[in-house]
Each structure stands twice: as structure tokens, then as C-alpha cells.
């Protein structure tokens, strides 16, 4: 009997640990950062592309910058918008329920704009849009995603 209780207790503990995940089980919150040639990425306003024939950024453009990082599942076709910090080049993917996203293979789209609105030119000149991005990562629990925007594959 004593042997049985010694074996049963660890098994029950493992079972309880596995069952406690709730609806967030199997998901992971992803934290990441953008770098440029290995250095922390900074959205340099002087490098914002100016449309041909223009002398500056579009009228009404504010000094606020936006950094958009989107994870696109190659398996389920789900998309997950990251919460990002344009000044620090960091982002976090919480998923729709705040408990993370499923592990798997993802294409990652990145755009950065000075000001608000789709008329503002993309800092990366469309290189990392959902249609063109070559940034692909296999995401596992606990991963930190580092994207080097100076490279085609990030």
C-alpha cells in the first residue's frame, strides 16, 4: 500500500498541474523586439520615405509614430495584432483573450508610420507587409522573437 501511495501522489500532482491551464492552455504570450543590424530599432523620422514629387510628409501628419506588428498563422490563417512600443521597438502578442497565441509557424508583418492614417508612407517601404513579408518564425512557449529589419527575412 505504501508503494502505491508513493506512486500515486506524483501522478495526481502532474495531472492537476496539467488540468489547471483553463482556456489559456497551450498558448504562449510572445515578447519581442525589433533591431536594425543588431542594434535596437529606432523609428528615425528623417528616414520616412517621401512620396515622389513631395517636399515633405503628407499634410496633417502628426509627430506620433505607429509601429504595427502582426503575426499570421501559416496553419490556421488566424492573425494576431501585437501591442507595440514604437519608441523602444518592442512588442508583445497577447492574443484575443490575453492569454497568448498557439505555438506554431507564423509569418510576421511589420509596418511603421509617422502619424496617423494610411496615407502616411511606410518606413519599410512595404517590404514587410502581410503580402510581401519573408519574416517567418516557429513559435514555442517562452520564445523571445527578435526581428532584424535590416535583413529581408527579419
N, C-alpha and C positions, 0 to 999 in steps of 0.2 A: 504494500500500500504506500509506503514511504517513497519508493522509487516512482510510482505512478504520479504522486503529487509533485515530485521534483520535475518530472517531465511536463506535466500539465500546466504548471504555473507559467513557465516561459512561453508556452504556446498560446495561452489565454492572453498574456500581455502583448504578444505580437499581433494577435487577432484584434484586440481592442485598439492598438495603435493604427492598424490598417483601416479600421472602420470609422475612425474619428474624423476623417477628412471632409465629410459632408459633400456639398456640391462643388467645392473647390478642389476635390481630389483629382490628381492627375494634371493639375495646372501649375504654371510657374509664372511669377512676376519677373519680367525681364528688365534689367537695368543696363544702360549702355551709354556710350559716348561717341561723339564724332571727333576725329583727329584729321589733321592735314599734314601729310608727310611725317607722321608720328608725333606732331605737336598738337596741343589742344586746339580744336577748331574755334575760330572767332569769326563771326559774320562781319567782314570788313566792308563797310558801306561804300568805300571807294571802288570796290570790285564788282558792284552790282552792274550787270550789263545794261547799257543804254540802248534803246531801240534805234535802228538805223535812221539817220536824219534828225534825231532828237538831240537836244543840248543838255538834257538832264533827265532825272526820273520823272514819271508822269505827274501832272499837276494834282494836288490834293493828297499826295503821298505823305504820310506821317513818318516820323523817325522811328516808330515802333517796328521791330522786326518779328517775323514769324518763321518758325522752324517746324516743318511738318515731317514726321517720321511715321510711316505706315507699314505694318507687317502684313503680307498677303500670303496666306497658306497655299502651298502648291498642291496640297492634298484635298482640303475641304473647300477651298476657294473663299473662306472667311477672311475678312480684313479686320485689323485691329489698329486703331489710332493710338500712337504713343503720346504721353504727356511730356512736353519738351520744354527745355530752357535754352532759348537762342543765345543768351549771353555766355552760358557755360558750355554749350554744345552737348548737353546731357539729355537723356530721355529715359522714360520708364513706361513699360507696357503693362497695364493693369487688367486688360480685357474688359468685357462688357459688364461683368459682375464684380470687378475689383479684386478678383482672386487669381488673376493671371490668365495665361493662354495655354492651350495644349502644346506639349512638346511636338516637334515635327520640323519639316522643311519649310522655310519661308523666303519669299522674295521681299526685299526691303526697299521701299521708295522713300526718297528724301528730297524735299524742296525747301528752299529758304527764300523769303521775300522781305524786302524793306517796305513797310507799310501794309495797309490792309487792302485786300481786293485782288482779283485775279488778273488785273491789268498790269500789276507790278511785275517786272521781269524776275525770273527765277535765277538766283545766284549761281546755280549749277548749269544754267542754260538747257534745262530739260534732260540732262544726262541720266538722272536717277528717277524719272517719272515712273509710275506703275507699268507703263508700256515698254519703257526702254531700260529700266534698271538691270544691271548684271550682278547686283548685290544679292547673294543667296547664302543663307546660313541654316545649319541644322541646329535647332534649339533644344537644349536639355535643361532640366531643373538646375538652378544655381548659376547658369551661364551669365557672363557679362559680355555684351555684344559691343565690339569696337569696330567702327566703320571709318576707314581712311578715305576721305572724299577726294584725295589726290590720285586715287587709283580707280580704274574702270570697274573692278569687281568689289570696290569698297573694302 
